[in-house]
């Protein structure tokens, strides 16, 4: 679960950097015309944080 959380955080990081570049350049989001920041990036960020938090808590209880 910790690895999945780290992977999601890495993906979210790249997506948020891409969103920041697109916002600075004034280019609309290429994914279905969704708003910037992309909801996919925010969902990946939230899931990554939750998975990392839960796996860290379960490792601490051992």
TORPA-4810 file (N, C-alpha, C, O; in nm, 3 decimals):
<nodes>
NODE_1_0.083_-0.118_0.000_0.000_0.000_0.000_0.088_0.125_0.000_0.052_0.227_-0.059_X
NODE_2_0.204_0.117_0.066_0.294_0.230_0.071_0.350_0.262_-0.068_0.363_0.378_-0.105_X
NODE_3_0.382_0.156_-0.145_0.434_0.177_-0.280_0.329_0.240_-0.370_0.360_0.329_-0.450_X
NODE_4_0.204_0.196_-0.358_0.096_0.254_-0.438_0.078_0.402_-0.404_0.056_0.484_-0.493_X
NODE_5_0.088_0.435_-0.277_0.077_0.575_-0.235_0.190_0.660_-0.292_0.167_0.773_-0.337_X
NODE_6_0.312_0.606_-0.289_0.425_0.680_-0.344_0.411_0.699_-0.495_0.443_0.806_-0.547_X
NODE_7_0.364_0.597_-0.564_0.345_0.608_-0.709_0.240_0.713_-0.741_0.258_0.793_-0.833_X
NODE_8_0.129_0.712_-0.666_0.024_0.812_-0.689_0.075_0.953_-0.660_0.037_1.048_-0.729_X
NODE_9_0.158_0.969_-0.559_0.213_1.101_-0.528_0.306_1.148_-0.639_0.308_1.267_-0.671_X
NODE_10_0.384_1.058_-0.696_0.473_1.095_-0.806_0.391_1.136_-0.928_0.420_1.237_-0.992_X
NODE_11_0.288_1.057_-0.961_0.202_1.090_-1.075_0.133_1.224_-1.052_0.126_1.308_-1.143_X
NODE_12_0.082_1.245_-0.932_0.015_1.372_-0.901_0.111_1.490_-0.911_0.074_1.598_-0.956_X
NODE_13_0.235_1.469_-0.868_0.335_1.574_-0.878_0.359_1.615_-1.023_0.363_1.734_-1.054_X
NODE_14_0.376_1.516_-1.111_0.397_1.548_-1.252_0.274_1.617_-1.311_0.288_1.712_-1.388_X
NODE_15_0.155_1.569_-1.277_0.034_1.630_-1.331_0.016_1.773_-1.282_-0.027_1.860_-1.358_X
NODE_16_0.048_1.798_-1.156_0.034_1.934_-1.103_0.137_2.029_-1.163_0.107_2.146_-1.185_X
NODE_17_0.258_1.980_-1.190_0.358_2.062_-1.258_0.311_2.094_-1.399_0.323_2.208_-1.445_X
NODE_18_0.256_1.994_-1.468_0.202_2.016_-1.602_0.088_2.117_-1.598_0.080_2.206_-1.683_X
NODE_19_0.000_2.104_-1.499_-0.110_2.199_-1.485_-0.059_2.341_-1.462_-0.112_2.437_-1.518_X
NODE_20_0.046_2.355_-1.380_0.101_2.488_-1.352_0.160_2.549_-1.479_0.144_2.669_-1.503_X
NODE_21_0.228_2.468_-1.559_0.285_2.518_-1.685_0.173_2.559_-1.780_0.181_2.664_-1.844_X
NODE_22_0.069_2.476_-1.789_-0.043_2.509_-1.878_-0.114_2.637_-1.833_-0.152_2.719_-1.916_X
NODE_23_-0.131_2.654_-1.701_-0.196_2.775_-1.651_-0.111_2.898_-1.680_-0.164_3.003_-1.717_X
NODE_24_0.021_2.887_-1.662_0.110_3.000_-1.687_0.112_3.038_-1.835_0.124_3.155_-1.870_X
NODE_25_0.099_2.938_-1.922_0.102_2.963_-2.066_-0.035_3.002_-2.121_-0.046_3.046_-2.235_X
NODE_26_-0.138_2.986_-2.041_-0.273_3.020_-2.086_-0.333_2.917_-2.181_-0.423_2.949_-2.259_X
NODE_27_-0.284_2.794_-2.174_-0.333_2.686_-2.260_-0.440_2.609_-2.184_-0.420_2.575_-2.068_X
NODE_28_-0.555_2.581_-2.246_-0.658_2.504_-2.176_-0.614_2.359_-2.155_-0.524_2.309_-2.224_X
NODE_29_-0.677_2.294_-2.061_-0.644_2.155_-2.028_-0.675_2.065_-2.147_-0.786_2.071_-2.202_X
NODE_30_-0.580_1.979_-2.189_-0.605_1.890_-2.302_-0.696_1.772_-2.269_-0.743_1.704_-2.360_X
NODE_31_-0.721_1.746_-2.141_-0.806_1.633_-2.101_-0.952_1.674_-2.096_-0.997_1.730_-1.996_X
NODE_32_-1.025_1.649_-2.199_-1.170_1.667_-2.205_-1.215_1.810_-2.175_-1.333_1.832_-2.146_X
NODE_33_-1.124_1.906_-2.181_-1.161_2.044_-2.151_-1.190_2.069_-2.004_-1.257_2.167_-1.971_X
NODE_34_-1.140_1.982_-1.916_-1.161_2.001_-1.772_-1.088_2.125_-1.724_-0.995_2.171_-1.790_X
NODE_35_-1.128_2.178_-1.610_-1.061_2.299_-1.558_-0.921_2.266_-1.508_-0.888_2.150_-1.483_X
NODE_36_-0.841_2.369_-1.495_-0.708_2.353_-1.436_-0.713_2.403_-1.293_-0.775_2.507_-1.271_X
NODE_37_-0.656_2.341_-1.197_-0.585_2.214_-1.200_-0.680_2.098_-1.228_-0.797_2.100_-1.189_X
NODE_38_-0.628_1.999_-1.293_-0.707_1.886_-1.340_-0.760_1.805_-1.221_-0.685_1.778_-1.127_X
NODE_39_-0.887_1.767_-1.223_-0.942_1.684_-1.115_-0.871_1.550_-1.100_-0.867_1.495_-0.991_X
NODE_40_-0.815_1.498_-1.208_-0.741_1.371_-1.200_-0.616_1.389_-1.113_-0.583_1.302_-1.032_X
NODE_41_-0.547_1.502_-1.130_-0.428_1.529_-1.050_-0.464_1.545_-0.902_-0.393_1.494_-0.815_X
NODE_42_-0.573_1.614_-0.876_-0.614_1.633_-0.736_-0.659_1.502_-0.672_-0.631_1.478_-0.554_X
NODE_43_-0.727_1.416_-0.749_-0.769_1.286_-0.697_-0.647_1.197_-0.669_-0.642_1.129_-0.567_X
NODE_44_-0.550_1.198_-0.760_-0.428_1.119_-0.739_-0.351_1.170_-0.617_-0.296_1.090_-0.541_X
NODE_45_-0.347_1.300_-0.600_-0.280_1.358_-0.484_-0.348_1.317_-0.354_-0.282_1.275_-0.259_X
NODE_46_-0.480_1.327_-0.351_-0.555_1.289_-0.231_-0.541_1.142_-0.198_-0.520_1.106_-0.082_X
NODE_47_-0.553_1.056_-0.298_-0.539_0.912_-0.275_-0.398_0.876_-0.232_-0.378_0.792_-0.144_X
NODE_48_-0.299_0.940_-0.293_-0.160_0.914_-0.255_-0.133_0.952_-0.111_-0.065_0.880_-0.039_X
NODE_49_-0.184_1.066_-0.070_-0.165_1.110_0.069_-0.234_1.015_0.165_-0.177_0.977_0.267_X
NODE_50_-0.357_0.975_0.133_-0.430_0.884_0.222_-0.362_0.748_0.231_-0.347_0.694_0.341_X
NODE_51_-0.322_0.691_0.118_-0.256_0.561_0.121_-0.125_0.567_0.198_-0.093_0.476_0.274_X
NODE_52_-0.049_0.673_0.178_0.078_0.688_0.250_0.053_0.703_0.399_0.126_0.645_0.480_X
NODE_53_-0.048_0.780_0.436_-0.078_0.801_0.577_-0.123_0.671_0.643_-0.076_0.637_0.752_X
NODE_54_-0.214_0.597_0.577_-0.262_0.473_0.636_-0.153_0.366_0.644_-0.147_0.291_0.742_X
NODE_55_-0.068_0.359_0.544_0.040_0.259_0.549_0.144_0.298_0.654_0.201_0.209_0.718_X
NODE_56_0.168_0.426_0.674_0.263_0.469_0.777_0.209_0.441_0.916_0.285_0.405_1.006_X
NODE_57_0.077_0.456_0.934_0.017_0.427_1.065_0.020_0.277_1.093_0.043_0.237_1.207_X
NODE_58_-0.003_0.195_0.991_-0.003_0.051_1.013_0.138_0.000_1.038_0.155_-0.099_1.109_X
NODE_59_0.240_0.065_0.981_0.378_0.024_1.006_0.420_0.064_1.147_0.502_-0.003_1.209_X
NODE_60_0.366_0.172_1.197_0.403_0.219_1.331_0.343_0.133_1.442_0.395_0.135_1.553_X
NODE_61_0.237_0.059_1.415_0.171_-0.021_1.518_0.237_-0.157_1.538_0.202_-0.228_1.632_X
NODE_62_0.330_-0.193_1.452_0.394_-0.326_1.463_0.486_-0.335_1.581_0.547_-0.439_1.604_X
</nodes>
